[in-house]
Amino acid sequence: MYWTLELASYLEDAPWPASKDELIDFAIRTGAPLEVVENLQEIEDDQEIFESIEEIWPDYPSKEDFFFNEDEY
C-alpha cells in the first residue's frame, strides 16, 4: 500500500468517520483512481471505524506541515 498527496486528496471529502467498506464505496462513486481503491482494500481491519485520513496514512501532512501563514492574506 502506498499513498501520495494526490491519492489521499480523493478521500478529503469522504464521510468521516467511515468504515473500510464505506470508504471503498465512496472512492468508487466519486471516480477515484484504481490505486485509491486498491490501497483501501489492503487495509486489514475490516471492522475498524476510521475518524480521518491520518488513521489510514499516518504520514498525511497536516496544515502545520506547510509553511503558509494564513494571517498574511
PDB file of N, H, CA, C and O in Angstrom:
ATOM      1  N   MET A   1       0.855  -1.168   0.000  1.00  0.00           N
ATOM      2  CA  MET A   1       0.000   0.000   0.000  1.00  0.00           C
ATOM      3  C   MET A   1       0.902   1.231   0.000  1.00  0.00           C
ATOM      4  O   MET A   1       1.834   1.333   0.797  1.00  0.00           O
ATOM      5  N   TYR A   2       0.616   2.144  -0.888  1.00  0.00           N
ATOM      6  H   TYR A   2      -0.142   2.061  -1.535  1.00  0.00           H
ATOM      7  CA  TYR A   2       1.351   3.391  -0.922  1.00  0.00           C
ATOM      8  C   TYR A   2       0.370   4.537  -1.121  1.00  0.00           C
ATOM      9  O   TYR A   2      -0.625   4.410  -1.835  1.00  0.00           O
ATOM     10  N   TRP A   3       0.667   5.635  -0.487  1.00  0.00           N
ATOM     11  H   TRP A   3       1.475   5.738   0.093  1.00  0.00           H
ATOM     12  CA  TRP A   3      -0.175   6.822  -0.605  1.00  0.00           C
ATOM     13  C   TRP A   3       0.673   7.995  -1.089  1.00  0.00           C
ATOM     14  O   TRP A   3       1.854   8.106  -0.763  1.00  0.00           O
ATOM     15  N   THR A   4       0.060   8.840  -1.851  1.00  0.00           N
ATOM     16  H   THR A   4      -0.901   8.750  -2.115  1.00  0.00           H
ATOM     17  CA  THR A   4       0.655  10.112  -2.244  1.00  0.00           C
ATOM     18  C   THR A   4      -0.357  11.190  -1.896  1.00  0.00           C
ATOM     19  O   THR A   4      -1.515  10.888  -1.604  1.00  0.00           O
ATOM     20  N   LEU A   5       0.068  12.431  -1.925  1.00  0.00           N
ATOM     21  H   LEU A   5       1.008  12.676  -2.162  1.00  0.00           H
ATOM     22  CA  LEU A   5      -0.872  13.519  -1.651  1.00  0.00           C
ATOM     23  C   LEU A   5      -2.026  13.507  -2.645  1.00  0.00           C
ATOM     24  O   LEU A   5      -3.173  13.761  -2.280  1.00  0.00           O
ATOM     25  N   GLU A   6      -1.715  13.212  -3.898  1.00  0.00           N
ATOM     26  H   GLU A   6      -0.783  13.006  -4.194  1.00  0.00           H
ATOM     27  CA  GLU A   6      -2.766  13.195  -4.912  1.00  0.00           C
ATOM     28  C   GLU A   6      -3.798  12.107  -4.619  1.00  0.00           C
ATOM     29  O   GLU A   6      -5.001  12.354  -4.697  1.00  0.00           O
ATOM     30  N   LEU A   7      -3.328  10.906  -4.282  1.00  0.00           N
ATOM     31  H   LEU A   7      -2.350  10.706  -4.218  1.00  0.00           H
ATOM     32  CA  LEU A   7      -4.256   9.810  -3.990  1.00  0.00           C
ATOM     33  C   LEU A   7      -5.066  10.102  -2.729  1.00  0.00           C
ATOM     34  O   LEU A   7      -6.277   9.884  -2.705  1.00  0.00           O
ATOM     35  N   ALA A   8      -4.412  10.588  -1.698  1.00  0.00           N
ATOM     36  H   ALA A   8      -3.428  10.765  -1.718  1.00  0.00           H
ATOM     37  CA  ALA A   8      -5.106  10.877  -0.440  1.00  0.00           C
ATOM     38  C   ALA A   8      -6.120  11.999  -0.606  1.00  0.00           C
ATOM     39  O   ALA A   8      -7.123  12.037   0.107  1.00  0.00           O
ATOM     40  N   SER A   9      -5.872  12.905  -1.534  1.00  0.00           N
ATOM     41  H   SER A   9      -5.058  12.873  -2.113  1.00  0.00           H
ATOM     42  CA  SER A   9      -6.800  14.030  -1.724  1.00  0.00           C
ATOM     43  C   SER A   9      -8.187  13.563  -2.155  1.00  0.00           C
ATOM     44  O   SER A   9      -9.170  14.272  -1.940  1.00  0.00           O
ATOM     45  N   TYR A  10      -8.278  12.391  -2.754  1.00  0.00           N
ATOM     46  H   TYR A  10      -7.479  11.815  -2.929  1.00  0.00           H
ATOM     47  CA  TYR A  10      -9.587  11.861  -3.159  1.00  0.00           C
ATOM     48  C   TYR A  10     -10.446  11.476  -1.962  1.00  0.00           C
ATOM     49  O   TYR A  10     -11.656  11.298  -2.100  1.00  0.00           O
ATOM     50  N   LEU A  11      -9.832  11.345  -0.793  1.00  0.00           N
ATOM     51  H   LEU A  11      -8.849  11.489  -0.681  1.00  0.00           H
ATOM     52  CA  LEU A  11     -10.582  10.965   0.409  1.00  0.00           C
ATOM     53  C   LEU A  11     -10.846  12.153   1.337  1.00  0.00           C
ATOM     54  O   LEU A  11     -11.437  11.974   2.402  1.00  0.00           O
ATOM     55  N   GLU A  12     -10.424  13.349   0.959  1.00  0.00           N
ATOM     56  H   GLU A  12      -9.944  13.495   0.094  1.00  0.00           H
ATOM     57  CA  GLU A  12     -10.615  14.513   1.829  1.00  0.00           C
ATOM     58  C   GLU A  12     -12.092  14.777   2.130  1.00  0.00           C
ATOM     59  O   GLU A  12     -12.435  15.180   3.242  1.00  0.00           O
ATOM     60  N   ASP A  13     -12.956  14.555   1.156  1.00  0.00           N
ATOM     61  H   ASP A  13     -12.678  14.228   0.254  1.00  0.00           H
ATOM     62  CA  ASP A  13     -14.380  14.820   1.346  1.00  0.00           C
ATOM     63  C   ASP A  13     -15.168  13.573   1.724  1.00  0.00           C
ATOM     64  O   ASP A  13     -16.398  13.567   1.672  1.00  0.00           O
ATOM     65  N   ALA A  14     -14.460  12.528   2.102  1.00  0.00           N
ATOM     66  H   ALA A  14     -13.461  12.532   2.144  1.00  0.00           H
ATOM     67  CA  ALA A  14     -15.132  11.281   2.492  1.00  0.00           C
ATOM     68  C   ALA A  14     -15.985  11.523   3.738  1.00  0.00           C
ATOM     69  O   ALA A  14     -15.703  12.428   4.523  1.00  0.00           O
ATOM     70  N   PRO A  15     -17.016  10.719   3.912  1.00  0.00           N
ATOM     71  CA  PRO A  15     -17.918  10.897   5.064  1.00  0.00           C
ATOM     72  C   PRO A  15     -17.308  10.355   6.355  1.00  0.00           C
ATOM     73  O   PRO A  15     -17.701   9.293   6.838  1.00  0.00           O
ATOM     74  N   TRP A  16     -16.352  11.087   6.906  1.00  0.00           N
ATOM     75  H   TRP A  16     -16.032  11.950   6.514  1.00  0.00           H
ATOM     76  CA  TRP A  16     -15.691  10.663   8.144  1.00  0.00           C
ATOM     77  C   TRP A  16     -16.631  10.815   9.316  1.00  0.00           C
ATOM     78  O   TRP A  16     -17.405  11.772   9.317  1.00  0.00           O
ATOM     79  N   PRO A  17     -16.629   9.963  10.301  1.00  0.00           N
ATOM     80  CA  PRO A  17     -15.939   8.673  10.379  1.00  0.00           C
ATOM     81  C   PRO A  17     -16.575   7.664   9.436  1.00  0.00           C
ATOM     82  O   PRO A  17     -17.767   7.732   9.135  1.00  0.00           O
ATOM     83  N   ALA A  18     -15.742   6.713   8.971  1.00  0.00           N
ATOM     84  H   ALA A  18     -14.774   6.658   9.216  1.00  0.00           H
ATOM     85  CA  ALA A  18     -16.217   5.750   7.986  1.00  0.00           C
ATOM     86  C   ALA A  18     -15.482   4.423   8.158  1.00  0.00           C
ATOM     87  O   ALA A  18     -14.354   4.368   8.649  1.00  0.00           O
ATOM     88  N   SER A  19     -16.154   3.367   7.741  1.00  0.00           N
ATOM     89  H   SER A  19     -17.070   3.411   7.342  1.00  0.00           H
ATOM     90  CA  SER A  19     -15.538   2.040   7.759  1.00  0.00           C
ATOM     91  C   SER A  19     -14.778   1.838   6.452  1.00  0.00           C
ATOM     92  O   SER A  19     -14.873   2.647   5.529  1.00  0.00           O
ATOM     93  N   LYS A  20     -14.036   0.764   6.392  1.00  0.00           N
ATOM     94  H   LYS A  20     -13.958   0.107   7.142  1.00  0.00           H
ATOM     95  CA  LYS A  20     -13.285   0.424   5.188  1.00  0.00           C
ATOM     96  C   LYS A  20     -14.225   0.299   3.990  1.00  0.00           C
ATOM     97  O   LYS A  20     -13.943   0.846   2.924  1.00  0.00           O
ATOM     98  N   ASP A  21     -15.338  -0.416   4.156  1.00  0.00           N
ATOM     99  H   ASP A  21     -15.566  -0.861   5.022  1.00  0.00           H
ATOM    100  CA  ASP A  21     -16.287  -0.609   3.062  1.00  0.00           C
ATOM    101  C   ASP A  21     -16.911   0.705   2.611  1.00  0.00           C
ATOM    102  O   ASP A  21     -17.113   0.917   1.415  1.00  0.00           O
ATOM    103  N   GLU A  22     -17.216   1.583   3.553  1.00  0.00           N
ATOM    104  H   GLU A  22     -17.052   1.410   4.524  1.00  0.00           H
ATOM    105  CA  GLU A  22     -17.787   2.885   3.207  1.00  0.00           C
ATOM    106  C   GLU A  22     -16.787   3.720   2.416  1.00  0.00           C
ATOM    107  O   GLU A  22     -17.165   4.415   1.473  1.00  0.00           O
ATOM    108  N   LEU A  23     -15.522   3.655   2.794  1.00  0.00           N
ATOM    109  H   LEU A  23     -15.215   3.091   3.560  1.00  0.00           H
ATOM    110  CA  LEU A  23     -14.502   4.416   2.077  1.00  0.00           C
ATOM    111  C   LEU A  23     -14.294   3.869   0.664  1.00  0.00           C
ATOM    112  O   LEU A  23     -14.115   4.637  -0.281  1.00  0.00           O
ATOM    113  N   ILE A  24     -14.318   2.556   0.526  1.00  0.00           N
ATOM    114  H   ILE A  24     -14.463   1.933   1.294  1.00  0.00           H
ATOM    115  CA  ILE A  24     -14.196   1.955  -0.805  1.00  0.00           C
ATOM    116  C   ILE A  24     -15.375   2.369  -1.670  1.00  0.00           C
ATOM    117  O   ILE A  24     -15.197   2.736  -2.831  1.00  0.00           O
ATOM    118  N   ASP A  25     -16.567   2.313  -1.115  1.00  0.00           N
ATOM    119  H   ASP A  25     -16.712   2.015  -0.171  1.00  0.00           H
ATOM    120  CA  ASP A  25     -17.763   2.734  -1.844  1.00  0.00           C
ATOM    121  C   ASP A  25     -17.669   4.200  -2.252  1.00  0.00           C
ATOM    122  O   ASP A  25     -17.996   4.548  -3.386  1.00  0.00           O
ATOM    123  N   PHE A  26     -17.228   5.058  -1.341  1.00  0.00           N
ATOM    124  H   PHE A  26     -16.962   4.775  -0.419  1.00  0.00           H
ATOM    125  CA  PHE A  26     -17.073   6.481  -1.634  1.00  0.00           C
ATOM    126  C   PHE A  26     -16.071   6.692  -2.764  1.00  0.00           C
ATOM    127  O   PHE A  26     -16.321   7.474  -3.681  1.00  0.00           O
ATOM    128  N   ALA A  27     -14.932   5.993  -2.698  1.00  0.00           N
ATOM    129  H   ALA A  27     -14.729   5.358  -1.953  1.00  0.00           H
ATOM    130  CA  ALA A  27     -13.903   6.135  -3.721  1.00  0.00           C
ATOM    131  C   ALA A  27     -14.422   5.723  -5.094  1.00  0.00           C
ATOM    132  O   ALA A  27     -14.134   6.388  -6.089  1.00  0.00           O
ATOM    133  N   ILE A  28     -15.174   4.645  -5.156  1.00  0.00           N
ATOM    134  H   ILE A  28     -15.408   4.105  -4.348  1.00  0.00           H
ATOM    135  CA  ILE A  28     -15.726   4.180  -6.423  1.00  0.00           C
ATOM    136  C   ILE A  28     -16.763   5.167  -6.951  1.00  0.00           C
ATOM    137  O   ILE A  28     -16.746   5.510  -8.134  1.00  0.00           O
ATOM    138  N   ARG A  29     -17.671   5.630  -6.076  1.00  0.00           N
ATOM    139  H   ARG A  29     -17.684   5.352  -5.116  1.00  0.00           H
ATOM    140  CA  ARG A  29     -18.728   6.558  -6.500  1.00  0.00           C
ATOM    141  C   ARG A  29     -18.189   7.901  -6.980  1.00  0.00           C
ATOM    142  O   ARG A  29     -18.778   8.530  -7.858  1.00  0.00           O
ATOM    143  N   THR A  30     -17.072   8.339  -6.407  1.00  0.00           N
ATOM    144  H   THR A  30     -16.593   7.828  -5.693  1.00  0.00           H
ATOM    145  CA  THR A  30     -16.538   9.650  -6.776  1.00  0.00           C
ATOM    146  C   THR A  30     -15.519   9.565  -7.911  1.00  0.00           C
ATOM    147  O   THR A  30     -14.975  10.588  -8.326  1.00  0.00           O
ATOM    148  N   GLY A  31     -15.259   8.381  -8.408  1.00  0.00           N
ATOM    149  H   GLY A  31     -15.701   7.550  -8.071  1.00  0.00           H
ATOM    150  CA  GLY A  31     -14.354   8.229  -9.541  1.00  0.00           C
ATOM    151  C   GLY A  31     -12.886   8.350  -9.181  1.00  0.00           C
ATOM    152  O   GLY A  31     -12.080   8.790 -10.001  1.00  0.00           O
ATOM    153  N   ALA A  32     -12.532   7.966  -7.970  1.00  0.00           N
ATOM    154  H   ALA A  32     -13.187   7.608  -7.304  1.00  0.00           H
ATOM    155  CA  ALA A  32     -11.128   7.995  -7.554  1.00  0.00           C
ATOM    156  C   ALA A  32     -10.335   6.977  -8.381  1.00  0.00           C
ATOM    157  O   ALA A  32     -10.897   5.985  -8.844  1.00  0.00           O
ATOM    158  N   PRO A  33      -9.060   7.215  -8.566  1.00  0.00           N
ATOM    159  CA  PRO A  33      -8.234   6.255  -9.324  1.00  0.00           C
ATOM    160  C   PRO A  33      -8.244   4.867  -8.682  1.00  0.00           C
ATOM    161  O   PRO A  33      -8.488   4.719  -7.485  1.00  0.00           O
ATOM    162  N   LEU A  34      -7.983   3.891  -9.479  1.00  0.00           N
ATOM    163  H   LEU A  34      -7.784   4.011 -10.452  1.00  0.00           H
ATOM    164  CA  LEU A  34      -7.978   2.497  -9.027  1.00  0.00           C
ATOM    165  C   LEU A  34      -6.994   2.289  -7.874  1.00  0.00           C
ATOM    166  O   LEU A  34      -7.231   1.451  -7.004  1.00  0.00           O
ATOM    167  N   GLU A  35      -5.895   3.044  -7.859  1.00  0.00           N
ATOM    168  H   GLU A  35      -5.703   3.725  -8.566  1.00  0.00           H
ATOM    169  CA  GLU A  35      -4.904   2.908  -6.795  1.00  0.00           C
ATOM    170  C   GLU A  35      -5.496   3.214  -5.426  1.00  0.00           C
ATOM    171  O   GLU A  35      -5.120   2.587  -4.435  1.00  0.00           O
ATOM    172  N   VAL A  36      -6.421   4.174  -5.362  1.00  0.00           N
ATOM    173  H   VAL A  36      -6.727   4.683  -6.167  1.00  0.00           H
ATOM    174  CA  VAL A  36      -7.064   4.523  -4.089  1.00  0.00           C
ATOM    175  C   VAL A  36      -7.883   3.337  -3.592  1.00  0.00           C
ATOM    176  O   VAL A  36      -7.794   2.962  -2.423  1.00  0.00           O
ATOM    177  N   VAL A  37      -8.671   2.755  -4.469  1.00  0.00           N
ATOM    178  H   VAL A  37      -8.743   3.060  -5.419  1.00  0.00           H
ATOM    179  CA  VAL A  37      -9.499   1.599  -4.102  1.00  0.00           C
ATOM    180  C   VAL A  37      -8.611   0.435  -3.681  1.00  0.00           C
ATOM    181  O   VAL A  37      -8.901  -0.238  -2.692  1.00  0.00           O
ATOM    182  N   GLU A  38      -7.528   0.190  -4.425  1.00  0.00           N
ATOM    183  H   GLU A  38      -7.292   0.736  -5.228  1.00  0.00           H
ATOM    184  CA  GLU A  38      -6.624  -0.908  -4.080  1.00  0.00           C
ATOM    185  C   GLU A  38      -5.982  -0.687  -2.711  1.00  0.00           C
ATOM    186  O   GLU A  38      -5.859  -1.623  -1.921  1.00  0.00           O
ATOM    187  N   ASN A  39      -5.572   0.551  -2.433  1.00  0.00           N
ATOM    188  H   ASN A  39      -5.671   1.311  -3.075  1.00  0.00           H
ATOM    189  CA  ASN A  39      -4.980   0.849  -1.124  1.00  0.00           C
ATOM    190  C   ASN A  39      -5.985   0.599  -0.004  1.00  0.00           C
ATOM    191  O   ASN A  39      -5.633   0.048   1.039  1.00  0.00           O
ATOM    192  N   LEU A  40      -7.216   0.997  -0.215  1.00  0.00           N
ATOM    193  H   LEU A  40      -7.502   1.445  -1.062  1.00  0.00           H
ATOM    194  CA  LEU A  40      -8.238   0.793   0.807  1.00  0.00           C
ATOM    195  C   LEU A  40      -8.531  -0.692   1.001  1.00  0.00           C
ATOM    196  O   LEU A  40      -8.777  -1.133   2.124  1.00  0.00           O
ATOM    197  N   GLN A  41      -8.508  -1.461  -0.076  1.00  0.00           N
ATOM    198  H   GLN A  41      -8.308  -1.103  -0.988  1.00  0.00           H
ATOM    199  CA  GLN A  41      -8.762  -2.897   0.032  1.00  0.00           C
ATOM    200  C   GLN A  41      -7.656  -3.614   0.798  1.00  0.00           C
ATOM    201  O   GLN A  41      -7.895  -4.675   1.374  1.00  0.00           O
ATOM    202  N   GLU A  42      -6.446  -3.049   0.812  1.00  0.00           N
ATOM    203  H   GLU A  42      -6.252  -2.187   0.343  1.00  0.00           H
ATOM    204  CA  GLU A  42      -5.328  -3.672   1.516  1.00  0.00           C
ATOM    205  C   GLU A  42      -5.368  -3.447   3.030  1.00  0.00           C
ATOM    206  O   GLU A  42      -4.586  -4.052   3.763  1.00  0.00           O
ATOM    207  N   ILE A  43      -6.264  -2.593   3.500  1.00  0.00           N
ATOM    208  H   ILE A  43      -6.900  -2.102   2.905  1.00  0.00           H
ATOM    209  CA  ILE A  43      -6.392  -2.377   4.938  1.00  0.00           C
ATOM    210  C   ILE A  43      -6.896  -3.675   5.554  1.00  0.00           C
ATOM    211  O   ILE A  43      -7.879  -4.250   5.085  1.00  0.00           O
ATOM    212  N   GLU A  44      -6.229  -4.133   6.597  1.00  0.00           N
ATOM    213  H   GLU A  44      -5.430  -3.667   6.977  1.00  0.00           H
ATOM    214  CA  GLU A  44      -6.531  -5.449   7.160  1.00  0.00           C
ATOM    215  C   GLU A  44      -7.740  -5.468   8.082  1.00  0.00           C
ATOM    216  O   GLU A  44      -8.493  -6.442   8.071  1.00  0.00           O
ATOM    217  N   ASP A  45      -7.951  -4.441   8.867  1.00  0.00           N
ATOM    218  H   ASP A  45      -7.340  -3.650   8.876  1.00  0.00           H
ATOM    219  CA  ASP A  45      -9.018  -4.453   9.865  1.00  0.00           C
ATOM    220  C   ASP A  45     -10.334  -3.992   9.234  1.00  0.00           C
ATOM    221  O   ASP A  45     -10.551  -2.796   9.036  1.00  0.00           O
ATOM    222  N   ASP A  46     -11.211  -4.953   8.921  1.00  0.00           N
ATOM    223  H   ASP A  46     -11.035  -5.924   9.082  1.00  0.00           H
ATOM    224  CA  ASP A  46     -12.475  -4.636   8.259  1.00  0.00           C
ATOM    225  C   ASP A  46     -13.484  -3.956   9.176  1.00  0.00           C
ATOM    226  O   ASP A  46     -14.358  -3.235   8.695  1.00  0.00           O
ATOM    227  N   GLN A  47     -13.382  -4.166  10.471  1.00  0.00           N
ATOM    228  H   GLN A  47     -12.672  -4.751  10.862  1.00  0.00           H
ATOM    229  CA  GLN A  47     -14.407  -3.676  11.396  1.00  0.00           C
ATOM    230  C   GLN A  47     -14.100  -2.296  11.969  1.00  0.00           C
ATOM    231  O   GLN A  47     -14.972  -1.675  12.578  1.00  0.00           O
ATOM    232  N   GLU A  48     -12.888  -1.815  11.786  1.00  0.00           N
ATOM    233  H   GLU A  48     -12.181  -2.319  11.291  1.00  0.00           H
ATOM    234  CA  GLU A  48     -12.485  -0.548  12.382  1.00  0.00           C
ATOM    235  C   GLU A  48     -13.185   0.632  11.706  1.00  0.00           C
ATOM    236  O   GLU A  48     -13.413   0.631  10.496  1.00  0.00           O
ATOM    237  N   ILE A  49     -13.513   1.623  12.507  1.00  0.00           N
ATOM    238  H   ILE A  49     -13.327   1.623  13.489  1.00  0.00           H
ATOM    239  CA  ILE A  49     -14.072   2.873  12.001  1.00  0.00           C
ATOM    240  C   ILE A  49     -12.948   3.906  12.023  1.00  0.00           C
ATOM    241  O   ILE A  49     -12.327   4.142  13.060  1.00  0.00           O
ATOM    242  N   PHE A  50     -12.699   4.510  10.877  1.00  0.00           N
ATOM    243  H   PHE A  50     -13.203   4.318  10.036  1.00  0.00           H
ATOM    244  CA  PHE A  50     -11.632   5.494  10.753  1.00  0.00           C
ATOM    245  C   PHE A  50     -12.203   6.894  10.908  1.00  0.00           C
ATOM    246  O   PHE A  50     -13.212   7.234  10.290  1.00  0.00           O
ATOM    247  N   GLU A  51     -11.559   7.699  11.731  1.00  0.00           N
ATOM    248  H   GLU A  51     -10.739   7.423  12.233  1.00  0.00           H
ATOM    249  CA  GLU A  51     -12.015   9.058  12.002  1.00  0.00           C
ATOM    250  C   GLU A  51     -11.513  10.061  10.966  1.00  0.00           C
ATOM    251  O   GLU A  51     -12.148  11.090  10.732  1.00  0.00           O
ATOM    252  N   SER A  52     -10.361   9.754  10.340  1.00  0.00           N
ATOM    253  H   SER A  52      -9.845   8.919  10.530  1.00  0.00           H
ATOM    254  CA  SER A  52      -9.782  10.677   9.361  1.00  0.00           C
ATOM    255  C   SER A  52      -8.733   9.945   8.525  1.00  0.00           C
ATOM    256  O   SER A  52      -8.376   8.802   8.809  1.00  0.00           O
ATOM    257  N   ILE A  53      -8.252  10.627   7.495  1.00  0.00           N
ATOM    258  H   ILE A  53      -8.542  11.556   7.265  1.00  0.00           H
ATOM    259  CA  ILE A  53      -7.228  10.043   6.632  1.00  0.00           C
ATOM    260  C   ILE A  53      -5.951   9.746   7.408  1.00  0.00           C
ATOM    261  O   ILE A  53      -5.199   8.850   7.024  1.00  0.00           O
ATOM    262  N   GLU A  54      -5.686  10.476   8.491  1.00  0.00           N
ATOM    263  H   GLU A  54      -6.297  11.204   8.803  1.00  0.00           H
ATOM    264  CA  GLU A  54      -4.480  10.254   9.277  1.00  0.00           C
ATOM    265  C   GLU A  54      -4.435   8.854   9.891  1.00  0.00           C
ATOM    266  O   GLU A  54      -3.351   8.324  10.135  1.00  0.00           O
ATOM    267  N   GLU A  55      -5.592   8.255  10.142  1.00  0.00           N
ATOM    268  H   GLU A  55      -6.473   8.686   9.944  1.00  0.00           H
ATOM    269  CA  GLU A  55      -5.624   6.900  10.695  1.00  0.00           C
ATOM    270  C   GLU A  55      -5.290   5.858   9.633  1.00  0.00           C
ATOM    271  O   GLU A  55      -4.862   4.752   9.960  1.00  0.00           O
ATOM    272  N   ILE A  56      -5.483   6.205   8.375  1.00  0.00           N
ATOM    273  H   ILE A  56      -5.830   7.104   8.109  1.00  0.00           H
ATOM    274  CA  ILE A  56      -5.159   5.300   7.282  1.00  0.00           C
ATOM    275  C   ILE A  56      -3.717   5.522   6.830  1.00  0.00           C
ATOM    276  O   ILE A  56      -2.971   4.571   6.599  1.00  0.00           O
ATOM    277  N   TRP A  57      -3.342   6.790   6.710  1.00  0.00           N
ATOM    278  H   TRP A  57      -3.948   7.562   6.898  1.00  0.00           H
ATOM    279  CA  TRP A  57      -1.986   7.164   6.292  1.00  0.00           C
ATOM    280  C   TRP A  57      -1.415   8.097   7.351  1.00  0.00           C
ATOM    281  O   TRP A  57      -1.609   9.310   7.277  1.00  0.00           O
ATOM    282  N   PRO A  58      -0.712   7.544   8.336  1.00  0.00           N
ATOM    283  CA  PRO A  58      -0.210   8.360   9.452  1.00  0.00           C
ATOM    284  C   PRO A  58       0.696   9.511   9.031  1.00  0.00           C
ATOM    285  O   PRO A  58       0.815  10.493   9.764  1.00  0.00           O
ATOM    286  N   ASP A  59       1.330   9.415   7.880  1.00  0.00           N
ATOM    287  H   ASP A  59       1.233   8.618   7.284  1.00  0.00           H
ATOM    288  CA  ASP A  59       2.227  10.467   7.412  1.00  0.00           C
ATOM    289  C   ASP A  59       1.517  11.561   6.618  1.00  0.00           C
ATOM    290  O   ASP A  59       2.169  12.431   6.040  1.00  0.00           O
ATOM    291  N   TYR A  60       0.191  11.521   6.587  1.00  0.00           N
ATOM    292  H   TYR A  60      -0.339  10.815   7.057  1.00  0.00           H
ATOM    293  CA  TYR A  60      -0.553  12.541   5.842  1.00  0.00           C
ATOM    294  C   TYR A  60      -0.223  13.921   6.413  1.00  0.00           C
ATOM    295  O   TYR A  60      -0.373  14.144   7.615  1.00  0.00           O
ATOM    296  N   PRO A  61       0.221  14.836   5.574  1.00  0.00           N
ATOM    297  CA  PRO A  61       0.636  16.156   6.081  1.00  0.00           C
ATOM    298  C   PRO A  61      -0.552  16.974   6.585  1.00  0.00           C
ATOM    299  O   PRO A  61      -1.613  17.009   5.961  1.00  0.00           O
ATOM    300  N   SER A  62      -0.353  17.613   7.701  1.00  0.00           N
ATOM    301  H   SER A  62       0.509  17.585   8.207  1.00  0.00           H
ATOM    302  CA  SER A  62      -1.380  18.491   8.246  1.00  0.00           C
ATOM    303  C   SER A  62      -1.095  19.920   7.807  1.00  0.00           C
ATOM    304  O   SER A  62      -0.080  20.182   7.161  1.00  0.00           O
ATOM    305  N   LYS A  63      -1.978  20.835   8.150  1.00  0.00           N
ATOM    306  H   LYS A  63      -2.802  20.621   8.675  1.00  0.00           H
ATOM    307  CA  LYS A  63      -1.776  22.230   7.786  1.00  0.00           C
ATOM    308  C   LYS A  63      -0.496  22.790   8.388  1.00  0.00           C
ATOM    309  O   LYS A  63       0.127  23.681   7.811  1.00  0.00           O
ATOM    310  N   GLU A  64      -0.103  22.270   9.545  1.00  0.00           N
ATOM    311  H   GLU A  64      -0.609  21.546  10.014  1.00  0.00           H
ATOM    312  CA  GLU A  64       1.108  22.748  10.201  1.00  0.00           C
ATOM    313  C   GLU A  64       2.368  22.349   9.437  1.00  0.00           C
ATOM    314  O   GLU A  64       3.423  22.956   9.621  1.00  0.00           O
ATOM    315  N   ASP A  65       2.263  21.333   8.582  1.00  0.00           N
ATOM    316  H   ASP A  65       1.406  20.840   8.433  1.00  0.00           H
ATOM    317  CA  ASP A  65       3.424  20.886   7.824  1.00  0.00           C
ATOM    318  C   ASP A  65       3.791  21.837   6.688  1.00  0.00           C
ATOM    319  O   ASP A  65       4.903  21.788   6.162  1.00  0.00           O
ATOM    320  N   PHE A  66       2.860  22.690   6.318  1.00  0.00           N
ATOM    321  H   PHE A  66       1.957  22.729   6.744  1.00  0.00           H
ATOM    322  CA  PHE A  66       3.124  23.634   5.242  1.00  0.00           C
ATOM    323  C   PHE A  66       3.493  24.978   5.851  1.00  0.00           C
ATOM    324  O   PHE A  66       2.935  25.387   6.869  1.00  0.00           O
ATOM    325  N   PHE A  67       4.411  25.640   5.236  1.00  0.00           N
ATOM    326  H   PHE A  67       4.864  25.308   4.408  1.00  0.00           H
ATOM    327  CA  PHE A  67       4.874  26.933   5.750  1.00  0.00           C
ATOM    328  C   PHE A  67       4.039  28.043   5.110  1.00  0.00           C
ATOM    329  O   PHE A  67       4.533  28.818   4.291  1.00  0.00           O
ATOM    330  N   PHE A  68       2.786  28.100   5.494  1.00  0.00           N
ATOM    331  H   PHE A  68       2.384  27.470   6.159  1.00  0.00           H
ATOM    332  CA  PHE A  68       1.861  29.067   4.925  1.00  0.00           C
ATOM    333  C   PHE A  68       1.235  29.825   6.081  1.00  0.00           C
ATOM    334  O   PHE A  68       0.609  29.234   6.961  1.00  0.00           O
ATOM    335  N   ASN A  69       1.405  31.107   6.071  1.00  0.00           N
ATOM    336  H   ASN A  69       1.914  31.587   5.356  1.00  0.00           H
ATOM    337  CA  ASN A  69       0.865  31.933   7.135  1.00  0.00           C
ATOM    338  C   ASN A  69      -0.474  32.527   6.679  1.00  0.00           C
ATOM    339  O   ASN A  69      -0.509  33.464   5.882  1.00  0.00           O
ATOM    340  N   GLU A  70      -1.570  31.967   7.198  1.00  0.00           N
ATOM    341  H   GLU A  70      -1.541  31.206   7.846  1.00  0.00           H
ATOM    342  CA  GLU A  70      -2.898  32.427   6.789  1.00  0.00           C
ATOM    343  C   GLU A  70      -3.176  33.863   7.184  1.00  0.00           C
ATOM    344  O   GLU A  70      -4.003  34.528   6.559  1.00  0.00           O
ATOM    345  N   ASP A  71      -2.500  34.350   8.207  1.00  0.00           N
ATOM    346  H   ASP A  71      -1.828  33.810   8.714  1.00  0.00           H
ATOM    347  CA  ASP A  71      -2.730  35.719   8.665  1.00  0.00           C
ATOM    348  C   ASP A  71      -2.251  36.755   7.657  1.00  0.00           C
ATOM    349  O   ASP A  71      -2.680  37.907   7.712  1.00  0.00           O
ATOM    350  N   GLU A  72      -1.377  36.370   6.744  1.00  0.00           N
ATOM    351  H   GLU A  72      -1.029  35.434   6.700  1.00  0.00           H
ATOM    352  CA  GLU A  72      -0.850  37.310   5.767  1.00  0.00           C
ATOM    353  C   GLU A  72      -1.852  37.633   4.680  1.00  0.00           C
ATOM    354  O   GLU A  72      -1.695  38.627   3.972  1.00  0.00           O
ATOM    355  N   TYR A  73      -2.876  36.815   4.536  1.00  0.00           N
ATOM    356  H   TYR A  73      -3.004  36.007   5.111  1.00  0.00           H
ATOM    357  CA  TYR A  73      -3.805  37.014   3.415  1.00  0.00           C
ATOM    358  C   TYR A  73      -5.158  37.349   3.906  1.00  0.00           C
ATOM    359  O   TYR A  73      -6.072  37.552   3.107  1.00  0.00           O
TER     360      TYR A  73
END
